Amino acid sequence: MSNFTIRPATPADIDAIVDLDTRITGMPKREYWQGLFQRYGAPGAEGFLLVAMRENAFLGFITGEIRAWEFGSPPCGWIFALGVEPELRLEGIGTKLFDALCHCFKQAGVTKIRTMIARDAQLVMSYFRSLGLRAGPFIELEKDLDE
Ligand SMILES: CC(C)(COP(=O)(O)OP(=O)(O)OC[C@H]1O[C@@H](n2cnc3c(N)ncnc32)[C@H](O)[C@@H]1OP(=O)(O)O)[C@@H](O)C(=O)NCCC(=O)NCCS
């Protein structure tokens, strides 16, 4: 599919993003998406929320942010989440969303991207590997806190 465009999200896109993310993850989080949109829309924001559209039809989204020096890491672009409408997958929309976000990161001066995925997320793993991402130098550690 080539007749679509990618642009920054507007308030009118939030419902579609929330709806697709809920269908993908099973967890509705409208406040999270609204908060993200408000932060990334602010002047000088270092985050991006992009949507793929064909005319007025919503096709998918991607979001990410530039973070610096947490965990000792130099500035890099983190991809936080993405989704493409299920019936429109494997037509290159996810790749174009990725390319557009990488372009935003490059324009902002970063030269590396990172993401984190669940170990059993084979589809997302295949997608990111096809786009050239490989295991990096960090590992995640976690622990449940007692009440
Ligand atoms: C991952 C996702 C964004 C890919 O979107 P897409 O529009 O289908 O991606 P593309 O068509 O650009 O595919 C790019 C590459 O990813 C890989 N890929 C995509 N879907 C795949 C599948 N079902 N099986 C294996 N590889 C796949 C392929 O290598 C593909 O390249 P190819 O078609 O040349 O082989 C989409 O499947 C999706 O939204 N999945 C759910 C995402 C999710 O779980 N989000 C929540 C956590 S962030």
The ligand as an ORCA input file, in Angstrom:
! r2SCAN-3c Opt
* xyz 0 1
  C       4.389     -5.061     14.106
  C       3.450     -4.310     13.170
  C       3.453     -2.812     13.571
  C       3.967     -4.448     11.738
  O       3.177     -3.613     10.908
  P       3.098     -3.915      9.331
  O       2.424     -2.756      8.702
  O       2.495     -5.254      9.113
  O       4.654     -3.948      8.968
  P       5.306     -4.073      7.516
  O       4.307     -4.496      6.492
  O       6.042     -2.811      7.246
  O       6.331     -5.287      7.730
  C       7.714     -5.042      7.967
  C       8.404     -6.341      8.222
  O       8.069     -6.840      9.513
  C       8.084     -8.272      9.490
  N       6.733     -8.752      9.796
  C       5.612     -8.025      9.868
  N       4.560     -8.801     10.167
  C       5.024    -10.066     10.256
  C       4.434    -11.331     10.516
  N       3.095    -11.438     10.738
  N       5.211    -12.417     10.546
  C       6.545    -12.324     10.325
  N       7.181    -11.150     10.047
  C       6.424    -10.047     10.016
  C       8.458     -8.697      8.062
  O       9.855     -8.897      8.016
  C       8.064     -7.469      7.260
  O       8.815     -7.320      6.099
  P       8.402     -8.158      4.755
  O       6.940     -7.943      4.554
  O       9.261     -7.540      3.695
  O       8.732     -9.591      5.052
  C       1.994     -4.850     13.234
  O       2.020     -6.241     12.989
  C       1.323     -4.611     14.560
  O       0.711     -3.567     14.787
  N       1.454     -5.580     15.471
  C       1.022     -5.388     16.835
  C       1.997     -4.449     17.520
  C       1.981     -4.572     19.004
  O       1.928     -5.650     19.562
  N       2.051     -3.406     19.659
  C       2.056     -3.361     21.110
  C       3.453     -3.340     21.672
  S       4.384     -1.948     21.151
*
